[in-house]
């Protein structure tokens, strides 16, 4: 009898989740801009995955017979001061920028979600301690915080990852804390607590599954900001270092040539703009699709 009682319950929960996903996808499809952002984002991800096959030249191949050539059929986006094909470097740069964005945001989201959930669930002194420290970090402009952290380490990919991850923690902590406080007193949480479930189990099994929507939206919008921060750090010489083809580093190396050879800054700048635009369009659409106030 126990098995017969549990099975319909699990099936009902599965059906509810499937219906919620179907409803979210239905609402998302109606948003043409969000759908365009998703398609553009998937295209950029595919370009990054198959960069070795798509790029016409190796990104680090120098050809001093083709230095500073303007866009042509042989080099669609021209060449840089070392004769390297800019299109190939932009294509390979998508790997670096997307990797930094996803990895740094994942690390920052993990720490921020844990701190936010602890603060929102326990409240009191724990909440005050965590959120006051969070307010201190949040009071520092994000780019300034990232520059300060990156400056403390040797310039490179690792320092950029750490700087962006730390600077993204306050936003996730604030969002998760607010969402946790709205569900911590719900009936299913009280039922689990009365049955003797541990605080960690309640947070992981009951709190997080019911606050995923704002976390997903924050992460989607935050990846674009992380890519911009990575490009900014590399532009200032604190992030990814040459000859690695990161878009911000490409912009930095092209500063001396931008008046006579503007195509050198247009290509990586356009790549940054399109990537951030795609993420913002998709993030805004996902926020609208997951907003319960708009389900009517």
N, C-alpha and C positions, 0 to 999 in steps of 0.2 A: 504493500500500500504506500510505503514511503517513497518508493521509486516512482510509482504512478503519480504521486503528488508533486515530486520535484521536477519531473520531465516537462509537464506543461508550463511550469514557471520559467524554466530555462528557455523553452521555445518562445514563450511570450516576450521575454527580455530580448532575445535575438531578433524577433519580428519588429519590436519597437525600435531597436537600433537601426535595423535595415530601413524601416520606414523613415526614420529621421535622416539617414544618409540620403535616401532617395528624394526626400523633400528639399534637403539642402542643395543637392545637385540640380533639382528642377528649378529652384529659385536662382541658382548661380547661372544657369544657362540662359535665363531671361535677361541677365545683365550683359549686354553686348561688350561693353568695355572690359568687364572682368574676364569674359571669355577670350577676348583679344589678348589681354595680359597673360592669361594662362597659356594660350597657344604660343605667344612670343617667348614665354619663359621655358616652355618645353623645347622650343627650337634652340634656345641658347644652351640648355642642358645637353641636347644632342650634339651641338657643335663642340661643346667641351669634351664630351665622351669620345667623339670620333675626330678630335683635332688632328691626330697624326695622319688620318686618311684624307681629311678635307684640305689642310694647309698645303699650298702649292710648293713651298720650300721649307726646309728646316728653319726654325725660328732663330737659331744662332749662326746661320751660315752667312759669313761676311764676303762681300764681293766689291772690291775697291774699284772695279771698272764700272760699277753701277751706283756710285755714291750720289745721294740726293737726287734721284731721278723722280720726275713728276709722274702721277698716275698714267699708266699705259696698259696695253693689252698684256704685256709681259709681267708687269707689276701693277695690279689693279688699284692699289692704294699708295703706290710709290715706294721709295726706299728711304732709309734713314742715313745718318752720317757715316755709317759703316757699310752701307750697301745691303743691309738686311731688308728683306721683304716685310713691309709693314702689315699687310694683310695676314701673313702667316703669324706674325707676332701678336696681332689682335686676336686671332683665333686661339692660339695657345694661351694667351692672357686670360681668356674666359675660364680656363681651368683654375688658374690661381685665384682669381677674384671670387668665383663661385665657391671654391673650396674654403677660402678664408671666411666668406660670409656664412656658410652653413656650419662649419666647425666652430667658429667663435661664438655664433649665436646659440648653438647647441650647448656649449659649455656654460655660457652666461645664463641661458634659460634654466639649465639644471640647477645651478647654484641659487639663482633668483627665485625659482619655484619652491625650492626647499625652504629657504628663509621666509618667503612670503606665506607659505602654508603653515609653518611653525608659528609665525607672528599672529596670523589670523585665527588659528585654531586655539592657541593657549591664551592669547590676550595678556592683559595685565603688564607686569614688569618685563616679561619676555617680549611682548609686543613693543613696548616703549624702547627697550634696548636695541632691538633689531631695526626698528623704523627710524630711530634717531640717527643711528649710524647710516642708514639708507638715505636719510634727508641730507646728511653731510655730503655724501657722494653725489646725490641728486642736485645739490646746490652748485656743484662745479660743472661748467659747460662740458658736454660730453667730449668734444674734440680736444679741449684743454686737458681733461683727465686722461684721455688716450695718449696725448703727446707726453704728458708727465710720466706715465707708466712706461711708454716705449723708450723714453730717454734714459730710464734707469737700467735698461738692458742693452745688449749689443744689437745694433740695427739688423733686422732680418725678418724672415717669415714668422719665426716663433715669437718674437717680441710683438709683432703686429697682432698675432692671434691672442696673446695674453692681454694686451692693451684693450682690444675690442671686446673680448669676453668680460673683463672686469667692468668696463664702462657700460655694458648692457645689463648688468645685474640689477641696478636700482629700478629700472622700468618693469622688469618681470616681477620683482619682489612686491612692488606696489600693486600691480594688477592682480597677482595671485592672492595677496592679502585681502583685498577688497572682495574678490570672488569667494574666498574661503569663509569670510565672515557672513556671507549671505546664505551659506548652506550648512554651517556647522551646527545649527540648532534645528535642522530638519528632522522629521520623524525617523527616517531610516538611520540617521547618525545616532540619535538617541537610542534606538532599538539595538544597534550594534554595541553601543557603550554599556547598555543594561545587560547584554549577554556576556560581558567581560572581555570584549575585544580590546586589544592594546591600542594606544594612541597612534602608533606607526601604522598598524593595520587599517585603522579607520581613515587615516589621511590617504594612504595609498589606494585602498579598495573602494572608498566611498566619497572622499573629498575630490581627489584628482579627476576621476572619470566624469564628475558632474561640473567641472570648471574648465574642461578642455577647450571649449569654444573661445573664450578670451585669450587663452594661452596660444592657440593656433593663430589667431588673428595678429596678436602681438609679435609672434615669431615671423610671420609672413611679411609684415611691415618692417620688422627690425632687420631682416636680411639686407634689404636695400640700403638702410642706414649703415650697416656693417661694411658693405661694399664701398660706400662713399668714404667711410673712415679709413678703410684699408688704402684706398687711392690717395687720400689726403696724407696719410703717414708716409706712403711711398714717395709722394710728390715732395715732401719735406726732407726726404732722406732718412727717415726713421723706420720705414717698413721694409718691404721687399727690395732687395738690392739688384742692380744690373749685374749680369745680362739677363736675369730672369724676366720674361716678358709680362710684367704686371702693368695694367693700364695706367695707374698713377705714376709709376716709374717711367713709363713711356712719355707721359706728359711732361715730367720733370726734365728728361733728357732732351725734349724737343723745344724747350723754352727759348733757347738761343737761336732757333731757326724759324720760329713761328711767323715772323713778318715776311720772310722771303719764301718760306715753304710751309704755308698754313695747313696743308694736307697732313703734316706730321702730327698735329694736335687734333685735327678734326676726327681722324679715325678712332683713336682711343677715347676721346671725349664723347663721340657718338655711341660707342659701345657702352660706356658707363651710363649715359643718359637712357638708352633703350633698356638696359637691364634693370635699372632702378624704376623706370616707368612701368615696366611689365610687372614687377613685384608690387608696386603701389596700387596699380589697377586691380590686380588679382586680390591683394589684401583688402582693399576697400569693398570689392564685391563679395568676398568671403565674409567680411564683417556684417554686411547687410543680409546675407543669406542665413547667417547664424543668429541674427538678432531676434529674440523671441517677440519683441514688440512689433515687428514687421510681418509676423506670420499670418495676420489677418488679411 
